[in-house]
Amino acid sequence: MRVTVARTAGFCWGVRRTVDKTFETIADADGPVVTLGPVIHNPQVIARLNSEGVQVKDTVADIADGTTVVVRTHGAVKSEMEAARARGLDVVDGTCPYVKAPQVYTQRMSRDGYHIIVVGDAKHPEIRGVVSYSVGPVTVLAPGEPVPELPGVKKVAVVAQTTIIGEAFKSVVADCALRFKEVRAFNTICYDTDERQTDARSLAAEVDAVLVVGGKQSANTRHLAEICSELQPRTYHIETAAEIQPDWFKGVESVGVSAGASTPDWVIEDVVAKLEHLDAAAA
């Protein structure tokens, strides 16, 4: 059984930057270190940080004085950032620079009087953070959701969750162009997301089964699984090698492995090793 790992599988630049920064902070800090929200959406990384004594806190109010706070890759809501600094906490901002972009555009365009439309998951921490930077009205649209009637609105600015599928953003921008007098569109989808999704499509079209590896709470990993499923019905989203079922590979000669931007190398390596073990056992 041939195993092919997608070229872009595993940590993206932004996630690697934040994870490295977190471990550097642990080594350098004189007191306790916490993360404001899970630093990335991967249970294995969170468990490793926990073993180093790093706790996850949901709000600044839960954090004790004298603590170093690492802000998650997805960013934080503006009020939480302000509260941390107002208390004099040592803040290490791990927000991915690509996540900063929709925050900046949202703040700038809302100040200029634009109604902000965000294409993404309203419950996702990245989008909660983006919305918090608006000084005016905001509409959040899930991918595939139609643009609603916005009486009295003449100009809109559209931004996107960094991990959504490009077609979802394109559809909203096109719809807005026919509805409003002025439309400003900012493609804030991370280039890594687009490249990773393209690789996943190519891989799924060439193999008999696909494993997409990554946290079940990871939006970009779920999107990869959705994309692969469209081309290869035998697509399985797993977090670790322990979830692999031998029955999945009956009659399978080739397996593709894709992985989300928050999936560490060691988890991918464990999955490949498990597949190779299954292949050897079946020989």
N, C-alpha and C positions, 0 to 999 in steps of 0.2 A: 504494500500500500504506500503510494507516494504521498508525502506530506509537504505542502508548500505554504510557507509563512509569508503573508503580505509584507511588502517592502516597508510599509508605513505602520506596521503593527507596533503597539506599545506607546510609551510615554511620548507626548508631543513636547516641543521645546518649552512651552509655558508651564506645563505640569512638572516637568523635570526641574525647571528653575525654582518652582515653589517648594517642591519636596526637598531639593538640595538646600534651599534657604532655611527650611524648617529644621533639618538635622544640624546645620551650621549654628542655628540659634540655640539649639539644645546644648551643643558643645560649649558655646561662649557665654550663655546666660549665668548670672550669679544666683538667681532665684528660680521659682517655678515657671514653666512655660505651658501655655494653653493655646489652642487654636479656636478662632471664632468661627464655629461651624466646622464640619469635617473638611480637612484641608483639600482633599480630592474625594471623588466618589469611588473609592475602592476600599472594601473592608479589610483587605490584607495589609494595605499600607497603614490604615488607621490602627489596626491591631499592633503593628510594629512600633508605631509612635506611642501607643499606650504602654507598651512594654518598656519604653524609655521614660515613662512617667508623665507623658503629655496627655492632658485631658481635653475633651471637646466641650466647649461652652457655647450655648446658643445665643446668649445676650451678654453685653458688657456688665449689666447689673449682677450677673452671677460670678464675676471675676474678682478675686481678692486684690487688694492693693499690693504693689510690689511685684506684680506678675508681668511677664513678657507675653504679649499677645501677637500671635501670627494670624493674619487675615487669610482666609481660604483663597484658593485659586479663583473661585467664582466671584470674589469680591464680597462686600458687605453693604448693607443699606447705609445711606449717608448719615443718618442720625446716630447709628452705632459707632461709626468712625469718629464722629464729633464727640460722643460721650466718652470714648476711650481716651482721646487726647485731652479732653477737659479734666479728666481725673488724673492726668499725668502718667498714665500707663505707658510702658515702652511698647510701641506698636511697630511690628515688622509687617509691612504691607506685601503680602504674597499674591495680590490680585494679578492675574495674567494681563500683560499689556494689551492683548487683543480684547479682553473684557473691558478694559478701561475705555476703549474707543466708543462703544455705544453709550457709556455713561457720559462721556464728554459731549458727544453729539446731542444727546437728550437734553442736557443742561443748557448748552449753547442755543439750540434751536427753540427750546421752550421759552427762553428769555427773549427771543426775537419774535415771540407771539405765534409760533407754529403749534398746532395740535399734534402731539406725538403719537405715532402708531408703532408699536413694538410687535414684531412677529416672533412668537416664541411661547414657551410654557409659563403662564402667569405664576405658577407655584414654584418654579425653579429659582434657586437662590440668586443666580445670575440676573434673572429678569426682575426679581424683587429689588435688587440693588440698582439696576438701570432705572426703573420706575421712580425710585426715591430721589433721583437727581433732577427730576422735572420740576419746574416751578409753576407749571400749568397743567391742563388736562391731558390725560394719557389713556389710550385705548390699547389693550393687549389682545392680540389675535393669535389663537393657536394655529399651527400650520394646517391649511385647508379650510379654515373658518373664513366666511365671507366678510368683506368690509361692511360694517353697519352704516345705517343712515346717521349722519352727524349734522343735524340741522344748524345752520348758521356758520359752519366751519368752511373757510375758503382756502386755507393753506395748511398743509400737513407735512410732517417730516417722518420718514419711515426708517427705522433701524431694525436690525435682526439679532436674535440670539446667535451667539458665535458658532453654535453646533447644529443649526437646523439645515435641512436639505434646501439647496438653492432654489429649486422650483417653487417652494412655498413662498419665499421672499419675492421672487419674480412675479408670481400671480398677484400678490397684494399691491405691488408697485404699479402693475398694469391696470388693475382695477381703480386704484386711486387716481391715475392719470386721466381717467374718463369721468371722474366724479368731482374733482376739486380744481379750482383755478390755478393753484400753485402746488407743486409736489417736489419735495427735496428727498431724494433717496440716498441712504448711506449703506453700502454693502459691508456690513460689519461681520459677515460670516468669516471665520478664521480660514486662511488659505490652507492650513493643515487639514481642516475638516473636509474641504472640497477634494483635496488630493487623496485623503484616506478613503472617502466614499467612492472616488473613481477607481482606486485600487481594489476595493471590495467588490465592485461590480465586475471588473475584469476577472478577478479570482473566482467569483461564484459561477461565472459562465464557463469556466475551464475545468471544474472539478465535479466529483460525484457527491460530495458532501462538504459542508462548511461548519466550522466551529468559530463562533464569535466570542471572544474572551473578554470579560470585564464586568464591573459592578452592575448589578441589576438596577441601581439608582442612577447610573451614568447615562445621560441623555444621548451623548454622541455614540456610545456603545449600542444603545437600543436602536438608534437610526441605522447603524451598520447592519444590525440583525434584520431590520425591516428591508433594507436594500438587497441584502443577500437572499432573503426569503423570496423576493420577487423573481429572482433568476434561478435559484436552487431551493426547491421545497425541503430538501434535507439539510436545513440550516438549524443549528442549535446554539442558543445563547447560554453560556456557562460562565461561572465566576472562577472556578478552579478545576483542576484535573479530576478531582474526586467525583465530580458530577457526570463524567463521561460514562456512557452505557455501551458495552460491546455490541449490542443488537443494532445500534445506529449504523454500523459499518458493514453489515452483511451485503455482499456483492459490490462493495465499494473498492475501487482501485486507486482513487485519488481523493485526498482530503485537503481543503484549504483552511488555513488558520488566519483569521483577522482578529484585531484587538483594538479596544478603545484607547483613547488618548491618556486615560488614567490607569491603564493596566501595566504593572511593573514587569520588567524583563523576566524576573525569576518565575512569575506565574505562567508566562507564555512558555518558558523553557520546560516547566513541569508538564504542561499540556502536550507539548511535542514528545517528551519522553514517554508519557503514558500511551500516546498513539503508537510510538515505535515498539513499546512493550506489547501492546495488543497485536500488532502485526507479527512480531516474532513468535508470540504464543500461538497464533493461528497458522503459522507456516508448518 
